[in-house]
Amino acid sequence: MSEKPLSEVFFEPERYELGSGPTYHFELSRRDFFKALGGGIVVISMLKDGLADQESGRGRQRESGRGMPREIGAWLHLGEDGSVTVYTGKVEVGQDIRTSLTQVVAEELRLSLASIHLVMGDTDLTPFDMGTFGSQTTPVMAAQLRKVSAAAREVLLDLAAGQLQVDRNSLGVADGKVIHYGTKQSFGFAQLTKGQKLMKLVGENVPTTHVDQWKVAGKTTQKVSARSIVTGKHQYTSDLKRPEMLYGKVLRPSAFGATLDSLDTRAAESMAGVAVVRDGDFVGITAPSEPVASQALAALRAEWKTSPQPSGQELFKLLKEQRVEQQGFDGRSSYTLGSMAEGMAAAHLKLERSYTVAYIAHAPLEPRAAVAEWKDGKLTVWTGTQRPFGVRAELGEAFRIPETQVRVIVPDTGAAYGGKHTGEAAIEAARLAKAAGKPVKLVWTREEEFTWAYFRPAGVIEIRSGVGQDGTLTAWEFHNYNSGASALRPLYDIPHQKIEFHAARSPLRQGSYRALAATANHFARETHMDELAQGLKMDPLEFRRKNLKEVRLRAVLDTAAQSFGWGKGRSLRGQGVGMACGFEKGSYVATCAEVSADPPSGQIKITRVVTAFECGAVINPDNLKNQIEGAIIQGIGGALFEAIEFESGKILNPRFSRYRVPRFSDVPQLETILVDRRDLPSAGAGETPIVALAPAVGNAIFNATGIRLRSLPMAPNGQVKKSVES
C-alpha cells in the first residue's frame, strides 16, 4: 500500500474541525481597524471563501502549499560554545517525539543526546509546519532532520578539509569533533564554524547514515525530558505565570445553538479586581485569581434563547438521512472495482449487516489552556496545540492583525489525540488580555473540555458481501455515513467492490481523533470478516489469510497469531478469543484478544492482548512499544465504555464521574511484538495500533458468549446484554 502524500493526509474528510469557520467574530472599533491596517487608502473586498482562506491560513492552498526551507540554518544552529540547537514546528504532546527526533540528529552528527537542544512549536523560531498529526512526524520530520544533520556534517568535513589542507576522505566525525585519522588532530564544531550560520542548501541526495550502521537511532534510550517531568520542573501551559497576570473565564451558552437574550453583570463587576468583557457573542471575566474568576462567572445572570436540538436516541437515523455534499473528496471517498451484481451472483454465502460507532471525547489529561500577552502591538500566546501555525492564523484572523504580529509558543502538552487542532482557548485568553491590558491565563474546566471541544465522529457503516464456498471473497459493498474515509478500502483481495463515504450533517461538533475513521472502518470490516468466517464454519485466521495477498499485513497477522498461540483452544469455560488486523498511514497491525465472560451477569473482562506491529525501521523500540500499548489501552475505552450522551443541546455526561474511561483494573496482560523492517523507511506509529483492538475484542466476545456486537461501545456499563444480538 503506497503512503499518502502529506497534503492528502491533511485533508482527509473526517478532519471536520479544520473546515469549520472561525470560532469568534469579534467587533473591531474604527480606531483599531485603521491601526491594524496602517495609513493610506483602504479598499475592502468581500472575497469568496477560497481566496480569503488563502490569506487567513485556513485554506488548503496556504497550509499544503508551503515547502520546507532548504537552508541548514533554518533547522540547525551550531553555537560558539559547541552547543547544537535544532528547530522543528512539531510539538510534544506525550508521544515522545522530542526523544526520537533528537536521536536522528545525534545519529547524523555523531553526538550524544544531551548535547542537542530541540526547539519545538514556536512560530517565531521554527520553520512553518502544518501540524503534529497524521502520523507524519517520523516519516516527514525525522527524515528532514536526518538530511539537515547529515548536510551539516558534510559542511563540517568540508571546512576541516580546507583548514587542514587534507583529503576529505581522511576525516571523520565523532563526539562533536572532526578528526583527522592520520594525525589524530581534531577540531570541535565551534572551532570550525566560529559561530557562522551554515548557509549550504540541503540537497535531496545528501548521504545519510545507513540503517545498518545506526548507533543512536534504532536503540532504546531514556526520554530526554524525563528528569524535568518526574521532578515537576517541566511546566505545562497551566503552570505558566507572567508579570501582572490575571485569570480568565468565559461564559458558556446553556445549550448548543443558544443565543444570549439578556445579561446582568452588576454582581460580578462589584467584586474587587473583576472586569467583564463583552464582544458580540463573547462574554468573559478577568480577575486577580482563578477562584475569584470562577466566583465572578457564577455571579453573571444570563438568560438564553434556545432552539430545538436533536438527541442521542435519533443519532444514527439522522446521520443516514441528513446527507450533505462532499467538498472535493470524491477520489478518496469512493471506489468501484468490477461489478457487484457479478460478485453477488457468484457468492455461495451472502451477508448484509449494519454497524454503528458513537461520538466519543478525547479526554486529554490536560484540558485546553492558554496564556496571552499583548506587548508593543504584538500578541504572544502560550498554549497546548497540535497546530501552532494554524492557531497563529486563527488569532490573526480573529483580531484582524497580520500573522507577523502573532507568536504562538507550545509548551510540551499533556495529551491531545487529535483534539487540539483548534485555538479556542488561545483566542479567548487573547481577547481577555486585550481588554485587560495585562497578560491573562485561561484554563478550561473538565466540563468545558467535555462539552465545547469537538468529538470523534459518530457513524453508521453498512456492508453487503458475498463469499464462495471455498472461502474466497467475491463481492464487497461498504458504505460509511459520517464517520470518515480513513482506511475505507480493504487490503483483502476482492474482485468486485463498491465503497463509499457519505458526509452527513452532524448534530454535534466533530473532528479529528486518533486514527480518524480507521478505527470505525476496521471495526465494521473485521467484525464482518468474522461473521463470514462463522457462516462458512472456517477458522478466522485461515479465512483472512485465504483472502490476503498484502505481504506486510500477512506478516503481522501471522506473527500475532503465532505469539498468541492461535488455534490451541481454550481451557476455561467463559473464555473467548478473537483477532483482527489493519493498516493506516503506512504501518500495519494485528491484534489477538482474549476475554472472559460471565454469562449470568454479562460482565466482560479483557484478559490478554497480543499485538504485532510494523512501521518500517524502528527508531526507538521502547518508545514504540509505549505508543502501541498506550493506543491499546485507549482503544479499550472506545471499544467497551466510551460514548457521549446528549439531549436537547446538552451533554449529559461531561465529567469523568459519568464518562467511563479505561481504569487500571481494565488493563489486560499486554504483549507487543515489533516487526522491525530495517529495509523500509520509518513510518509513524501514533495512530495505527488502535484500529484492530475493538474488532478483536468484539470477535472474542462472540467466541465466548455467542453474542455478536455491532455497535461501539460494546459494553457501556461493563456488561453485554443478549438483547443486542441480531
ZAMARGU-4260 file (C-alpha; in steps of 0.2 Angstrom, whole numbers, plus 5000, padded with zeros to 4 digits):
<rodrens>
0) 5000/5000/5000 | 5008/5016/4995 | 5009/5030/5008 | 4998/5045/5005 | 5005/5062/5001
5) 5006/5074/5016 | 4993/5086/5008 | 4981/5071/5006 | 4983/5066/5024 | 4980/5084/5030
10) 4963/5085/5021 | 4955/5068/5025 | 4936/5071/5026 | 4935/5067/5044 | 4946/5082/5049
15) 4930/5092/5051 | 4936/5104/5063 | 4948/5111/5050 | 4935/5115/5038 | 4923/5125/5050
20) 4923/5143/5051 | 4931/5154/5065 | 4925/5152/5082 | 4923/5170/5086 | 4919/5186/5076
25) 4925/5200/5087 | 4919/5218/5084 | 4933/5229/5078 | 4932/5248/5083 | 4936/5261/5069
30) 4952/5266/5078 | 4958/5248/5080 | 4953/5244/5061 | 4964/5258/5054 | 4978/5254/5067
35) 4979/5236/5061 | 4979/5241/5043 | 4990/5257/5044 | 4988/5273/5034 | 4984/5275/5016
40) 4969/5271/5005 | 4960/5256/5011 | 4950/5245/4998 | 4939/5232/5006 | 4934/5217/4995
45) 4922/5203/5001 | 4932/5188/4994 | 4925/5171/4990 | 4930/5158/5003 | 4944/5151/4993
50) 4954/5167/4991 | 4950/5173/5008 | 4956/5156/5016 | 4972/5158/5007 | 4975/5174/5016
55) 4969/5168/5033 | 4979/5152/5033 | 4963/5141/5035 | 4963/5135/5017 | 4971/5121/5008
60) 4982/5132/4997 | 4990/5141/5012 | 4994/5126/5023 | 4998/5112/5010 | 5007/5124/4998
65) 5022/5129/5009 | 5038/5119/5006 | 5051/5115/5019 | 5066/5128/5020 | 5081/5121/5012
70) 5094/5131/5021 | 5103/5121/5035 | 5102/5137/5046 | 5083/5137/5046 | 5084/5120/5055
75) 5100/5119/5065 | 5112/5130/5073 | 5130/5126/5080 | 5133/5138/5094 | 5150/5146/5098
80) 5151/5136/5114 | 5149/5120/5104 | 5130/5118/5108 | 5118/5111/5095 | 5101/5118/5093
85) 5088/5110/5082 | 5071/5118/5076 | 5055/5110/5072 | 5037/5116/5071 | 5032/5099/5078
90) 5026/5098/5096 | 5027/5086/5110 | 5010/5080/5117 | 5016/5065/5126 | 5021/5054/5111
95) 5040/5057/5115 | 5045/5064/5098 | 5056/5075/5107 | 5067/5060/5110 | 5066/5051/5093
100) 5069/5067/5083 | 5084/5071/5094 | 5090/5053/5091 | 5091/5055/5072 | 5100/5072/5074
105) 5113/5064/5086 | 5115/5049/5074 | 5120/5060/5059 | 5131/5072/5069 | 5139/5059/5080
110) 5134/5067/5096 | 5126/5062/5112 | 5108/5066/5115 | 5112/5078/5130 | 5122/5089/5118
115) 5107/5093/5107 | 5093/5105/5112 | 5077/5104/5102 | 5066/5119/5100 | 5048/5114/5095
120) 5032/5123/5091 | 5037/5141/5092 | 5031/5151/5077 | 5044/5164/5079 | 5059/5152/5079
125) 5054/5136/5070 | 5050/5133/5051 | 5032/5133/5046 | 5024/5116/5049 | 5006/5111/5046
130) 5004/5102/5062 | 5008/5087/5073 | 4995/5074/5066 | 4993/5061/5053 | 5007/5050/5060
135) 5018/5061/5049 | 5032/5067/5062 | 5043/5051/5059 | 5041/5049/5040 | 5042/5068/5036
140) 5051/5077/5050 | 5063/5064/5056 | 5068/5061/5038 | 5070/5080/5036 | 5081/5082/5051
145) 5091/5067/5046 | 5095/5076/5030 | 5098/5093/5038 | 5110/5085/5051 | 5119/5075/5038
150) 5121/5090/5027 | 5128/5100/5042 | 5141/5085/5045 | 5146/5086/5027 | 5149/5105/5028
155) 5159/5102/5044 | 5170/5090/5035 | 5172/5102/5020 | 5178/5116/5032 | 5190/5104/5041
160) 5197/5098/5025 | 5200/5116/5019 | 5208/5122/5035 | 5220/5106/5037 | 5223/5106/5018
165) 5220/5087/5018 | 5210/5074/5008 | 5192/5075/5014 | 5191/5056/5015 | 5204/5056/5028
170) 5192/5064/5040 | 5178/5058/5051 | 5166/5064/5064 | 5164/5058/5082 | 5159/5066/5099
175) 5156/5083/5092 | 5173/5084/5083 | 5180/5082/5066 | 5195/5070/5067 | 5210/5068/5055
180) 5213/5049/5055 | 5231/5050/5051 | 5237/5064/5064 | 5223/5062/5076 | 5221/5080/5076
185) 5203/5086/5079 | 5193/5101/5078 | 5177/5105/5088 | 5162/5110/5078 | 5163/5128/5086
190) 5181/5130/5080 | 5176/5126/5063 | 5160/5137/5061 | 5166/5151/5073 | 5148/5155/5076
195) 5143/5157/5057 | 5127/5151/5050 | 5128/5136/5039 | 5122/5143/5023 | 5123/5127/5012
200) 5106/5121/5005 | 5100/5103/5010 | 5100/5093/4994 | 5089/5078/4991 | 5103/5066/4989
205) 5113/5071/5005 | 5121/5055/5011 | 5113/5049/5027 | 5119/5035/5038 | 5113/5018/5033
210) 5101/5010/5045 | 5113/4995/5047 | 5126/5007/5054 | 5114/5016/5067 | 5122/5018/5084
215) 5110/5030/5092 | 5094/5028/5081 | 5086/5011/5082 | 5091/5009/5100 | 5080/5011/5116
220) 5086/5027/5125 | 5079/5037/5140 | 5066/5050/5137 | 5077/5066/5135 | 5065/5076/5146
225) 5061/5063/5159 | 5070/5071/5174 | 5061/5088/5172 | 5044/5079/5171 | 5046/5067/5185
230) 5054/5081/5196 | 5040/5093/5192 | 5052/5105/5184 | 5043/5104/5167 | 5030/5117/5165
235) 5014/5115/5156 | 5003/5130/5150 | 4993/5129/5166 | 5009/5131/5176 | 5015/5147/5167
240) 5015/5164/5176 | 5018/5181/5168 | 5021/5198/5177 | 5004/5206/5182 | 4995/5191/5175
245) 4976/5190/5178 | 4965/5175/5177 | 4951/5172/5164 | 4934/5163/5162 | 4922/5163/5148
250) 4903/5162/5149 | 4896/5147/5140 | 4879/5145/5132 | 4866/5135/5141 | 4865/5123/5127
255) 4871/5121/5109 | 4864/5134/5097 | 4858/5145/5112 | 4860/5164/5110 | 4861/5177/5123
260) 4845/5185/5127 | 4850/5196/5142 | 4865/5198/5154 | 4866/5206/5171 | 4884/5209/5176
265) 4882/5220/5191 | 4886/5207/5204 | 4901/5201/5196 | 4908/5219/5192 | 4906/5223/5211
270) 4919/5211/5215 | 4937/5218/5219 | 4948/5217/5203 | 4935/5209/5192 | 4931/5215/5175
275) 4918/5209/5162 | 4922/5209/5144 | 4908/5208/5131 | 4911/5207/5112 | 4897/5201/5102
280) 4893/5183/5107 | 4908/5183/5118 | 4907/5186/5137 | 4922/5184/5148 | 4929/5188/5165
285) 4946/5194/5171 | 4951/5193/5190 | 4966/5193/5201 | 4965/5174/5205 | 4956/5159/5197
290) 4944/5156/5212 | 4938/5174/5211 | 4936/5172/5192 | 4925/5157/5195 | 4915/5166/5208
295) 4913/5181/5196 | 4907/5170/5182 | 4894/5161/5193 | 4888/5179/5198 | 4883/5183/5180
300) 4865/5182/5177 | 4862/5177/5159 | 4846/5172/5150 | 4847/5162/5135 | 4836/5159/5120
305) 4837/5141/5114 | 4832/5132/5099 | 4826/5113/5096 | 4841/5102/5096 | 4842/5083/5091
310) 4845/5070/5105 | 4856/5054/5105 | 4841/5042/5103 | 4839/5048/5085 | 4858/5050/5081
315) 4860/5036/5068 | 4844/5039/5059 | 4849/5057/5057 | 4866/5053/5050 | 4859/5042/5036
320) 4845/5055/5032 | 4854/5071/5033 | 4867/5069/5020 | 4877/5084/5014 | 4888/5087/4999
325) 4906/5082/5000 | 4919/5095/4996 | 4932/5088/4984 | 4934/5071/4992 | 4927/5060/4979
330) 4943/5052/4974 | 4947/5047/4991 | 4930/5043/4997 | 4923/5032/4983 | 4929/5017/4974
335) 4922/5004/4962 | 4930/4988/4955 | 4922/4975/4945 | 4903/4973/4946 | 4894/4970/4962
340) 4880/4961/4953 | 4893/4948/4946 | 4901/4946/4963 | 4885/4943/4972 | 4879/4931/4959
345) 4895/4921/4961 | 4893/4920/4980 | 4888/4904/4990 | 4885/4915/5006 | 4878/4932/5006
350) 4878/4944/5021 | 4871/4961/5025 | 4875/4970/5041 | 4875/4987/5049 | 4887/4993/5062
355) 4887/5009/5072 | 4900/5020/5082 | 4896/5033/5095 | 4903/5050/5097 | 4917/5049/5110
360) 4928/5063/5119 | 4947/5065/5118 | 4948/5066/5137 | 4966/5073/5137 | 4975/5073/5154
365) 4977/5092/5151 | 4962/5102/5146 | 4964/5117/5134 | 4974/5131/5142 | 4982/5147/5136
370) 4992/5162/5142 | 4990/5178/5131 | 5000/5194/5132 | 4999/5209/5121 | 5015/5220/5121
375) 5020/5234/5109 | 5007/5229/5096 | 5012/5210/5096 | 5002/5196/5103 | 5011/5181/5111
380) 5001/5166/5116 | 5007/5150/5125 | 4995/5136/5123 | 4994/5117/5120 | 4990/5114/5102
385) 4995/5102/5088 | 4995/5116/5076 | 5004/5131/5082 | 5005/5139/5065 | 4986/5136/5062
390) 4982/5144/5079 | 4993/5159/5074 | 4982/5161/5058 | 4966/5159/5069 | 4972/5173/5080
395) 4977/5184/5066 | 4960/5182/5059 | 4951/5184/5075 | 4960/5201/5079 | 4962/5207/5061
400) 4981/5208/5063 | 4995/5201/5052 | 5002/5184/5057 | 5019/5193/5058 | 5012/5201/5074
405) 5007/5185/5082 | 5018/5172/5091 | 5012/5155/5097 | 5023/5145/5108 | 5018/5127/5113
410) 5025/5120/5129 | 5026/5101/5130 | 5007/5097/5132 | 4998/5084/5142 | 4990/5074/5128
415) 4979/5078/5113 | 4974/5063/5102 | 4969/5074/5088 | 4958/5085/5099 | 4969/5101/5100
420) 4969/5106/5082 | 4959/5122/5085 | 4963/5138/5095 | 4948/5142/5105 | 4957/5144/5122
425) 4971/5154/5114 | 4958/5166/5106 | 4948/5168/5122 | 4963/5172/5133 | 4970/5184/5119
430) 4953/5194/5119 | 4953/5195/5138 | 4971/5201/5138 | 4967/5214/5125 | 4953/5221/5136
435) 4963/5220/5152 | 4980/5227/5145 | 4988/5213/5155 | 4993/5195/5152 | 4978/5183/5155
440) 4979/5164/5159 | 4963/5154/5154 | 4961/5136/5158 | 4946/5126/5153 | 4937/5116/5166
445) 4935/5097/5163 | 4916/5100/5159 | 4921/5114/5147 | 4933/5101/5138 | 4920/5088/5138
450) 4906/5100/5131 | 4914/5113/5120 | 4928/5103/5112 | 4925/5093/5096 | 4921/5074/5097
455) 4926/5059/5087 | 4913/5057/5073 | 4899/5045/5076 | 4894/5034/5061 | 4884/5021/5053
460) 4893/5008/5042 | 4883/4996/5031 | 4891/4981/5022 | 4885/4969/5009 | 4896/4955/5005
465) 4897/4938/4996 | 4909/4924/4998 | 4912/4907/4988 | 4910/4890/4996 | 4929/4889/4997
470) 4930/4905/5007 | 4935/4916/4993 | 4928/4934/4994 | 4918/4938/4978 | 4909/4954/4982
475) 4911/4969/4995 | 4900/4984/4996 | 4904/4996/5010 | 4895/5012/5015 | 4901/5024/5029
480) 4889/5038/5034 | 4898/5052/5043 | 4912/5043/5052 | 4925/5046/5038 | 4935/5039/5024
485) 4952/5034/5033 | 4956/5015/5029 | 4940/5014/5019 | 4946/5002/5006 | 4951/4984/5012
490) 4968/4976/5008 | 4959/4960/5006 | 4959/4953/4988 | 4941/4956/4982 | 4937/4956/4963
495) 4921/4966/4965 | 4919/4981/4976 | 4909/4996/4979 | 4915/5008/4993 | 4908/5025/4998
500) 4909/5038/5011 | 4894/5049/5014 | 4896/5065/5023 | 4881/5070/5034 | 4875/5084/5045
505) 4881/5080/5062 | 4871/5086/5077 | 4887/5088/5087 | 4903/5097/5084 | 4916/5084/5077
510) 4933/5082/5071 | 4950/5073/5071 | 4953/5059/5084 | 4967/5046/5085 | 4967/5036/5069
515) 4952/5046/5062 | 4939/5034/5055 | 4951/5020/5053 | 4945/5013/5070 | 4927/5013/5064
520) 4930/5006/5047 | 4941/4992/5054 | 4928/4988/5067 | 4915/4985/5054 | 4926/4977/5042
525) 4935/4965/5054 | 4919/4961/5063 | 4911/4957/5046 | 4925/4946/5041 | 4922/4936/5057
530) 4904/4934/5053 | 4908/4927/5036 | 4920/4915/5043 | 4907/4910/5056 | 4894/4907/5042
535) 4907/4896/5032 | 4912/4887/5048 | 4930/4892/5044 | 4944/4897/5056 | 4945/4916/5056
540) 4964/4916/5053 | 4963/4904/5039 | 4949/4914/5031 | 4959/4930/5032 | 4975/4923/5025
545) 4965/4915/5011 | 4959/4932/5005 | 4975/4942/5009 | 4990/4945/4997 | 4997/4960/5005
550) 5013/4953/5012 | 5016/4966/5026 | 4999/4964/5033 | 5000/4945/5032 | 5017/4946/5041
555) 5010/4955/5057 | 4994/4943/5056 | 5005/4928/5056 | 5016/4935/5070 | 5002/4940/5081
560) 4993/4923/5079 | 5009/4913/5082 | 5014/4923/5098 | 4996/4922/5104 | 4995/4903/5102
565) 4980/4904/5090 | 4971/4888/5087 | 4977/4880/5103 | 4959/4881/5111 | 4953/4887/5127
570) 4955/4879/5144 | 4942/4888/5154 | 4923/4890/5152 | 4918/4908/5148 | 4934/4912/5139
575) 4934/4918/5121 | 4947/4923/5108 | 4946/4935/5093 | 4958/4943/5081 | 4958/4957/5069
580) 4971/4966/5058 | 4973/4983/5050 | 4983/4996/5042 | 4984/5015/5041 | 4997/5029/5037
585) 5010/5016/5030 | 5010/5004/5045 | 5002/4988/5049 | 4995/4979/5065 | 4987/4963/5070
590) 4979/4960/5087 | 4973/4945/5096 | 4962/4947/5111 | 4956/4935/5125 | 4941/4939/5135
595) 4932/4932/5150 | 4913/4932/5151 | 4901/4929/5165 | 4885/4924/5156 | 4873/4927/5170
600) 4879/4945/5173 | 4885/4949/5156 | 4901/4956/5164 | 4916/4956/5151 | 4934/4957/5155
605) 4948/4958/5143 | 4962/4947/5150 | 4975/4947/5137 | 4980/4956/5121 | 4994/4952/5109
610) 4999/4965/5096 | 5011/4963/5082 | 5016/4980/5073 | 5026/4985/5059 | 5030/5003/5054
615) 5047/5001/5044 | 5063/5004/5053 | 5061/5007/5071 | 5069/5022/5079 | 5066/5019/5097
620) 5060/5002/5102 | 5054/5005/5119 | 5045/5021/5114 | 5037/5012/5100 | 5030/4999/5112
625) 5024/5013/5124 | 5014/5021/5109 | 5007/5004/5104 | 5002/4999/5122 | 4995/5017/5125
630) 4984/5015/5110 | 4978/4998/5115 | 4973/5005/5132 | 4965/5020/5125 | 4956/5009/5112
635) 4948/4999/5127 | 4938/5014/5131 | 4931/5016/5114 | 4928/4998/5112 | 4919/4994/5128
640) 4913/5010/5138 | 4915/5027/5130 | 4900/5036/5122 | 4895/5054/5123 | 4877/5056/5129
645) 4867/5071/5123 | 4849/5078/5123 | 4841/5094/5118 | 4858/5103/5115 | 4866/5097/5131
650) 4880/5084/5135 | 4873/5073/5149 | 4890/5065/5154 | 4903/5080/5154 | 4914/5073/5168
655) 4925/5058/5172 | 4912/5053/5186 | 4899/5050/5172 | 4911/5047/5157 | 4919/5030/5158
660) 4937/5029/5153 | 4949/5014/5155 | 4955/5011/5173 | 4970/5002/5179 | 4958/4987/5183
665) 4953/4986/5165 | 4971/4984/5158 | 4974/4966/5152 | 4991/4957/5150 | 4999/4966/5136
670) 5011/4958/5124 | 5019/4968/5110 | 5030/4961/5096 | 5039/4974/5085 | 5042/4968/5067
675) 5057/4979/5063 | 5058/4981/5044 | 5075/4990/5043 | 5074/4988/5024 | 5059/5001/5024
680) 5058/5019/5028 | 5051/5023/5046 | 5033/5027/5046 | 5023/5035/5060 | 5015/5024/5074
685) 5004/5036/5084 | 4988/5030/5076 | 4988/5013/5068 | 4990/5002/5084 | 4972/5007/5090
690) 4962/5001/5075 | 4962/4982/5077 | 4958/4982/5096 | 4939/4984/5096 | 4935/4971/5082
695) 4947/4959/5090 | 4938/4961/5107 | 4921/4960/5099 | 4926/4944/5090 | 4932/4937/5106
700) 4916/4941/5115 | 4906/4932/5102 | 4918/4917/5104 | 4914/4917/5122 | 4896/4921/5123
705) 4888/4918/5106 | 4883/4937/5106 | 4888/4947/5091 | 4890/4965/5095 | 4890/4978/5080
710) 4889/4994/5090 | 4903/5004/5099 | 4904/5004/5113 | 4900/4986/5116 | 4898/4986/5135
715) 4893/5003/5141 | 4891/4998/5159 | 4904/4984/5158 | 4890/4972/5153 | 4885/4963/5137
720) 4866/4960/5136 | 4858/4947/5125 | 4846/4960/5118 | 4859/4967/5107 | 4861/4950/5097
725) 4854/4950/5080
</rodrens>
